[in-house]
């Protein structure tokens, strides 16, 4: 959601992080858990705390 809100494509994010663009898709679908290092790099890219991007609890849907 954060990526889409900021108008960043999967490829753009992947290139900025140094990962394959499919990795971004796996992360977004919850099919892959990132390393702590990658999680921190993603949060840093978006300039938000890591808890904004990752949580052990599901996020509530927006727009309900």
N, C-alpha and C positions, 0 to 999 in steps of 0.2 A: 504494500500500500504506500509506504513512504517513497519508494522508488517512483511509482506512478504519479504521486502527488507532486514530486519535484521535476517530472518530465525527463527522467533519466531512463534510457533504454537498458535492457539486459546487457547488451554488448558494451555500452559505455561504462556501466558499473563494473563489469568483468574486467575490462581493460584497465580501469583505475585501480582495481584490486590485484591484478595480475593472476586472475583465474580464468578458466574457460567459461564462456557465456552460459553453457548448460548447467554449470555449477550454481549459478544464480537462480536458474529455474528450479533446480532441486531444493535449494534453500527455501525458496518462496512456497513451494508445495509441501514443505516439511519432510521431504524424503532424504535429507542430508542434514546432519548437525555439524556446524562449523567448529573448527578448533577455536580456542580462546583467542589466539592471535588473529585469526580471520574475523571473528566476531568484533573484536576491538577495531580492526581496520574498517569494517563496514560502518560501525558507529562513528568512527572518525571521519569517514567520507561524508556522512550526512550531518556531522557536527552535532550529534545528540548523544546522551548517555546510552550505554549498551542496553540498559533495561528498556529503552524506548523501542529498540529493534528486536530484542529477544527476551522471552519470559517463559517461566515454567508453567504459567497459567495461560489459558487461551484468552485472547483479547476479545472484548465484546464487539459485536458488529456495530459499525457506524451507520447512522441514518435510520435507526429503528424508531 
